[in-house]
Amino acid sequence: MSVSDIEEQIKEMYDFDISTSTISQITNAVASEWLRGRTDL
């Protein structure tokens, strides 16, 4: 799923506008935290 797809889904589901750059920042932060947690195992 692309960032544009996520943007579209959020708009359709929640009637909320969010920029693709904000979505990228959020997904990058979540992925970073997830990867950090995986290395702590």
Beta strands, then each sheet from edge to edge (+ up, - down):
end
